[in-house]
Amino acid sequence: MPRRCKTTEAMTNLDESLDMTEPTGRPGSLSDRTLVTARQVLAGQRGGLRASLAFAGPAVVASIAYMDPGNFATNIQAGAKYGYGLLWVVLLANVIAMLFQGLSAKLGIVTGKNLAEMCRDHFSRPVVLAMWAVSEIAAMATDLAEFLGGAIGLSLLLHMPLLAGMGVTAVVTYGLLMFEGYGFRPLELIIGAIVGVICLCYLLEMFIAPVDWASAAYHLVTPEIADAEALLLAVGIIGATVMPHAIYLHSGLTQARVPVRSDTERRKVLRFSNREVVVALAVAGLVNIAMVMMASGAFHAGHPEVAEIETAYHTLTPLLGAAASGIFLVSLIASGISASTVGTMAGQMIMQGFVGFRIPIWLRRLVTMVPAFVVVALGVNATSALVISQVVLSIALPLPMIALVIFTNRRDIMGAFANSRVTRIVALIGTAVVLALNVVLIAQTFL
């Protein structure tokens, strides 16, 4: 039998050892106290803001995947070359992300299993192995983006070699992952704080960069693709926003975080989860929109050729001042380190779910980060590698999306929580959009 993850075992043991319906004490760890509060909310003994905060965390952790360095690369190129013209793609990607992250969270809450485990239970062995292989390739592409982003930021800020920056990113990431040993809550709070730093950075950028708000609002709701390169960037934006590993991860973060004992409790947990998904992904979407707007305001009029993160940094200093470029680097480093941490969590969950075994965190990090080091050692352009990695992710994305739609549509799996007719239609449209973009991309690339 496959071993359960430590977080699942810890939650199960806590639920069995404590009377969670009417807690009489406050366990020592932060995670234990969060669970006690959550059980009190489900029992109707507590309400207010603290009630919502007890259930917050999974969507915040997943949202960092929507603000990773791959987003920086695609958004800078989109804003510099096409101005506000691709803002609608960012909005569309974010709406699709909200839907599928919500469905992923629901799958974990209702079934008590994550998406990878469900695939292993319900699909044939060859299909499972194929999905696992594609997921591992996507994990490597994800790590490539995250490591390169963090390393580029450190290299520019501290004037160190890119390989050294990657080494520092690896060490800091491993240190953050050690907090998993103290339960789910400490790492959730750390990731949440980093999300706050990224948001603050781009809020400040909006006050520094010149923004044409009327034009931005127009292009946010007006679809247009200027040329073939814009199409490639649009697919890259989708790939950088709706992430395969985030879809897998969210179901794992919710599958046993708050043990539920009845459909009534499941509905309550789902309500809290859906609210968190909307808020967390809305914040991530606003950050991505701000990235494009900053790049458009700073580069589009006079420097549309800016396509690399390094060039963007060096160009920002004379255009908008040292503060703008410094804030840009801080947000990039925070993004790279936190996204790399979340990516490792997702990779471990994917491996355990599909093939039933787990490996030490250091080995997991080594397996997925080696390609990033190879790319840098070979002298490949870092930003180009970032954009290509996002296209790879977009191509890998349909598999978890299709699997998630299949499982959440099935009443024999979800019971009363199976998708409604409207949800099914919207989910199918979202999947079709991604599939159509991928077909066009492949045709453009190989024909």
C-alpha positions in Angstrom: 0.0 0.0 0.0 1.3 3.5 -0.8 2.3 5.6 2.2 0.2 8.6 3.0 1.9 12.0 3.1 3.0 13.3 6.5 0.5 16.1 6.5 -2.4 13.7 5.9 -1.2 11.4 8.7 -0.8 14.3 11.1 -4.3 15.6 10.4 -5.8 12.1 10.8 -4.0 11.5 14.0 -5.0 14.8 15.4 -8.6 14.3 14.5 -8.6 10.9 16.2 -6.8 12.0 19.3 -8.8 15.2 20.0 -12.5 15.8 20.5 -12.7 18.3 17.7 -16.4 18.9 17.9 -16.2 20.5 21.3 -12.5 21.3 22.0 -11.5 21.6 25.6 -8.0 22.7 25.1 -5.7 24.5 22.7 -3.0 22.2 21.2 0.5 23.7 21.1 1.3 23.9 17.4 0.0 26.6 15.1 -1.5 24.0 12.8 -3.3 22.2 15.6 -4.8 25.5 16.9 -6.0 26.3 13.3 -7.7 22.9 13.1 -9.4 23.4 16.5 -10.7 26.8 15.4 -12.0 25.2 12.1 -13.8 22.5 14.0 -15.4 25.1 16.2 -16.6 27.0 13.2 -18.1 23.9 11.6 -19.8 23.2 14.9 -21.3 26.7 15.0 -19.3 27.8 18.0 -17.3 30.5 16.3 -17.8 33.1 13.5 -16.5 36.3 12.1 -13.2 37.0 10.4 -11.2 34.5 12.4 -13.6 31.8 11.2 -12.6 32.6 7.6 -8.9 32.8 8.4 -9.0 29.3 9.8 -9.9 27.9 6.4 -7.6 30.3 4.4 -4.3 29.0 3.1 -4.6 26.4 0.3 -5.6 29.0 -2.4 -3.0 31.5 -1.2 -0.3 28.8 -1.5 -1.6 27.8 -5.0 -1.8 31.4 -6.1 2.0 31.8 -6.0 2.1 29.6 -9.1 0.2 32.4 -10.8 2.8 35.0 -9.9 6.0 33.1 -10.7 8.9 34.3 -12.8 7.4 32.8 -16.0 4.7 35.4 -15.6 7.3 38.1 -15.4 8.9 37.0 -18.7 5.7 36.7 -20.7 4.1 39.8 -19.2 7.2 42.0 -19.8 7.3 40.8 -23.5 3.6 41.3 -23.9 3.6 44.8 -22.4 6.7 46.0 -24.1 5.8 44.9 -27.6 2.0 45.0 -27.7 1.2 47.6 -25.0 -2.1 46.8 -23.3 -3.2 44.7 -26.3 -2.9 41.3 -24.5 -4.4 42.3 -21.2 -7.6 40.5 -22.2 -5.5 37.2 -22.3 -4.4 37.8 -18.7 -8.0 38.3 -17.6 -9.2 35.3 -19.5 -6.4 33.1 -18.1 -7.2 34.3 -14.6 -10.9 33.5 -14.9 -10.1 30.0 -16.2 -7.7 29.6 -13.3 -10.3 30.5 -10.7 -12.7 27.9 -12.1 -10.2 25.1 -12.2 -8.5 25.9 -8.8 -12.0 25.9 -7.3 -12.8 22.5 -8.9 -9.5 21.1 -7.7 -10.1 22.3 -4.1 -13.6 20.8 -4.3 -12.3 17.4 -5.4 -9.9 17.2 -2.4 -12.6 18.4 0.1 -15.3 16.0 -1.2 -13.3 12.9 -1.9 -10.4 13.2 0.6 -8.0 12.4 -2.3 -5.9 14.6 -4.6 -6.2 14.7 -8.4 -3.2 12.5 -9.0 -4.5 9.8 -6.6 -7.9 9.9 -8.4 -6.2 9.4 -11.7 -4.3 6.4 -10.3 -7.5 4.9 -8.9 -9.7 5.4 -12.0 -7.5 5.3 -15.1 -5.6 2.4 -16.7 -2.0 1.9 -15.8 -0.6 3.1 -19.2 -2.6 6.3 -19.0 -1.5 6.9 -15.4 2.2 6.4 -16.3 1.8 8.7 -19.3 0.2 11.4 -17.2 2.9 11.1 -14.6 5.6 11.4 -17.3 4.0 14.6 -18.8 3.5 16.0 -15.2 7.2 15.4 -14.5 8.2 17.2 -17.7 5.9 20.1 -16.6 7.5 20.1 -13.2 10.9 20.5 -14.8 9.6 23.3 -16.9 8.2 24.9 -13.8 11.4 24.6 -11.9 13.3 26.1 -14.9 11.2 29.2 -14.7 11.3 29.5 -11.0 15.0 28.9 -10.5 15.9 31.2 -13.4 13.7 33.9 -12.1 15.1 33.9 -8.6 18.6 33.5 -9.9 18.3 36.4 -12.3 17.0 38.6 -9.5 19.8 37.7 -7.1 22.4 38.0 -9.9 21.3 41.6 -10.8 20.8 42.7 -7.2 24.0 41.3 -5.7 26.1 41.2 -8.9 26.8 37.5 -8.6 27.1 34.9 -11.4 23.8 33.4 -12.5 24.8 29.9 -11.5 25.6 31.2 -8.0 22.2 32.9 -7.8 20.6 29.5 -8.7 22.6 27.9 -5.9 21.3 30.5 -3.4 17.8 30.0 -4.6 18.1 26.3 -4.1 19.4 26.6 -0.6 16.7 29.1 0.5 14.0 27.0 -1.1 15.1 23.9 0.8 15.1 25.9 4.0 11.5 27.1 3.5 10.5 23.5 2.8 11.8 22.4 6.2 8.9 24.4 7.7 6.6 21.6 6.4 7.8 19.6 9.4 5.9 21.9 11.7 2.6 21.4 10.1 0.7 23.1 7.3 0.1 26.5 8.9 3.7 27.9 9.2 4.4 27.4 5.5 1.0 28.8 4.5 1.8 32.0 6.5 5.3 32.3 5.0 3.9 31.9 1.5 1.1 34.4 2.3 3.7 36.9 3.5 5.7 36.6 0.3 2.5 37.1 -1.8 2.0 40.2 0.2 5.5 41.4 -0.7 4.9 40.8 -4.4 1.6 42.6 -4.3 3.1 45.6 -2.4 5.9 45.8 -5.0 3.5 46.1 -7.9 1.2 48.5 -6.1 4.2 50.8 -5.8 5.1 50.2 -9.4 1.7 51.5 -10.4 2.5 54.8 -8.7 5.8 55.0 -10.5 5.1 53.9 -14.1 3.0 56.0 -16.4 -0.3 54.2 -17.1 -3.0 55.0 -19.6 -5.9 53.7 -17.5 -8.6 54.3 -20.2 -6.6 52.3 -22.8 -5.8 49.5 -20.3 -9.5 49.2 -19.4 -10.5 49.0 -23.0 -7.9 46.3 -23.9 -8.8 44.3 -20.8 -12.2 43.5 -22.3 -11.4 43.7 -26.0 -9.9 40.5 -27.6 -7.3 41.0 -30.3 -4.2 39.1 -31.6 -1.9 41.4 -33.6 0.3 38.7 -35.3 1.8 35.2 -34.9 4.2 36.3 -32.2 1.3 37.8 -30.2 -0.4 34.4 -30.4 2.8 32.7 -29.1 2.8 35.1 -26.2 -0.9 34.6 -25.6 -0.3 30.8 -25.3 2.7 31.6 -23.0 0.5 33.8 -20.8 -2.0 31.0 -20.5 0.7 28.5 -19.6 2.3 30.9 -17.1 -1.1 31.6 -15.5 -3.1 28.3 -15.4 -0.4 26.0 -14.1 -0.7 22.1 -14.2 1.1 21.6 -10.9 -1.2 24.1 -9.2 -4.2 22.2 -10.3 -2.8 19.0 -8.9 -1.5 20.7 -5.7 -4.7 22.5 -4.7 -6.6 19.2 -4.3 -3.8 17.9 -2.2 -3.8 20.9 0.1 -7.5 20.6 0.8 -7.9 16.8 0.9 -7.4 16.4 4.6 -6.6 19.9 5.9 -9.9 20.1 7.8 -11.4 16.7 8.3 -15.2 16.8 7.6 -17.8 14.4 8.9 -21.0 15.2 7.0 -22.2 16.8 3.8 -23.3 19.8 5.8 -19.7 20.3 7.0 -18.4 19.8 3.4 -20.7 22.5 2.2 -19.4 24.9 4.8 -15.8 24.1 4.0 -16.5 24.5 0.2 -18.1 27.9 0.8 -14.9 29.1 2.6 -12.7 27.5 -0.1 -14.6 29.1 -2.9 -14.3 32.6 -1.3 -10.6 32.1 -0.8 -10.1 31.0 -4.4 -11.9 34.1 -5.7 -9.9 36.5 -3.5 -6.5 34.8 -3.8 -6.7 34.4 -7.6 -8.2 37.9 -8.0 -5.1 39.3 -6.3 -2.8 37.1 -8.5 -4.7 38.4 -11.5 -4.3 42.0 -10.5 -0.5 41.4 -10.0 -0.3 40.0 -13.6 -2.3 42.9 -15.0 0.0 45.3 -13.2 3.0 43.6 -14.7 1.7 44.1 -18.2 0.7 47.7 -17.5 4.1 48.5 -16.0 5.9 47.0 -19.0 3.6 48.9 -21.4 3.9 52.2 -19.6 7.7 52.0 -19.2 8.8 50.3 -22.5 6.1 50.2 -25.2 6.4 53.8 -26.5 10.2 54.0 -26.8 11.6 50.5 -26.1 9.3 47.9 -27.6 12.3 45.6 -28.2 12.7 45.0 -24.4 12.1 41.2 -24.1 14.4 40.1 -21.4 14.2 40.5 -17.6 17.8 41.7 -17.4 17.1 44.3 -20.1 13.9 45.4 -18.4 15.8 46.0 -15.2 18.6 48.0 -16.8 16.1 50.0 -18.8 13.9 50.8 -15.8 16.6 52.6 -13.9 17.1 55.5 -16.4 13.4 55.6 -17.3 11.7 55.4 -13.9 14.6 55.6 -11.4 16.4 53.2 -9.1 13.4 52.7 -6.9 11.4 51.1 -9.8 14.1 48.8 -10.8 14.9 47.8 -7.2 11.2 47.1 -6.5 11.1 45.0 -9.7 14.0 42.9 -8.5 12.6 42.3 -5.0 9.3 41.1 -6.4 11.2 38.8 -8.9 13.3 37.2 -6.1 10.3 36.8 -3.8 8.4 35.2 -6.7 11.2 32.8 -7.7 11.9 31.5 -4.2 8.3 31.1 -3.1 7.2 29.5 -6.5 10.1 27.1 -6.3 9.0 26.0 -2.8 5.4 25.5 -4.0 6.6 23.7 -7.1 8.5 21.2 -5.0 5.5 20.5 -2.8 3.4 19.9 -5.9 6.1 17.6 -7.5 6.2 15.5 -4.4 2.4 15.2 -4.3 2.2 14.4 -8.0 4.8 11.6 -7.7 3.2 10.1 -4.6 -0.3 10.3 -6.1 0.5 8.8 -9.5 3.0 6.0 -8.6 2.5 5.6 -4.9 5.9 6.5 -3.5 7.7 9.6 -2.2 11.4 10.5 -2.2 13.4 12.8 0.1 12.9 16.5 -0.5 16.5 17.1 -1.4 16.3 14.4 -4.1 13.0 15.8 -5.4 14.7 19.3 -5.7 17.7 17.8 -7.4 15.6 15.9 -10.1 13.6 18.9 -11.2 16.3 21.6 -10.9 19.0 19.9 -12.8 17.6 20.9 -16.2 17.6 24.5 -15.1 21.3 24.3 -14.2 22.0 22.6 -17.5 20.2 25.4 -19.5 22.3 28.1 -17.7 25.5 26.2 -18.1 24.9 25.9 -21.8 24.5 29.6 -22.1 20.9 29.6 -23.3 19.2 33.0 -23.1 17.5 33.0 -19.7 14.4 34.9 -20.6 13.8 32.9 -23.8 14.1 29.8 -21.8 11.5 31.2 -19.4 9.0 31.9 -22.2 9.6 28.5 -23.8 9.0 26.8 -20.4 5.6 28.5 -20.2 4.7 27.2 -23.6 5.6 23.7 -22.5 3.4 24.1 -19.4 0.5 25.2 -21.6 0.9 22.1 -23.7 0.9 19.9 -20.6 -2.1 21.7 -19.1 -5.0 20.0 -20.8 -4.4 16.6 -19.2 -5.1 17.7 -15.6 -7.9 20.0 -16.8 -9.7 17.1 -18.6 -9.2 14.7 -15.7 -10.5 17.3 -13.2 -13.6 17.9 -15.3 -14.3 14.2 -15.7 -14.0 13.5 -11.9 -16.0 16.5 -10.7 -18.7 15.7 -13.2 -19.2 12.2 -12.0 -22.0 11.7 -9.4 -20.6 8.3 -8.4 -17.5 10.1 -7.2 -18.8 13.5 -6.1 -22.4 12.6 -5.0 -24.4 15.7 -4.4 -21.3 17.9 -5.1 -21.0 16.9 -8.7 -20.7 19.9 -11.1 -24.0 21.7 -12.0 -24.9 22.0 -15.7 -23.6 25.6 -15.8 -20.3 24.6 -14.2 -19.9 21.7 -16.6 -20.5 23.9 -19.6 -18.1 26.6 -18.5 -15.4 24.1 -17.6 -15.7 22.4 -21.0 -15.4 25.9 -22.7 -12.3 26.7 -20.6 -10.7 23.4 -21.5 -11.6 23.8 -25.2 -10.0 27.3 -25.2 -6.7 25.9 -23.9 -6.8 23.0 -26.3 -7.6 25.3 -29.3 -4.7 27.6 -28.4 -2.4 24.6 -28.1 -3.4 23.2 -31.5 -2.7 26.5 -33.1 0.6 26.8 -31.3 1.7 23.3 -32.5 0.6 24.0 -36.0 2.4 27.3 -36.1 5.6 25.7 -34.7 5.8 22.6 -36.8 4.0 23.4 -40.1 
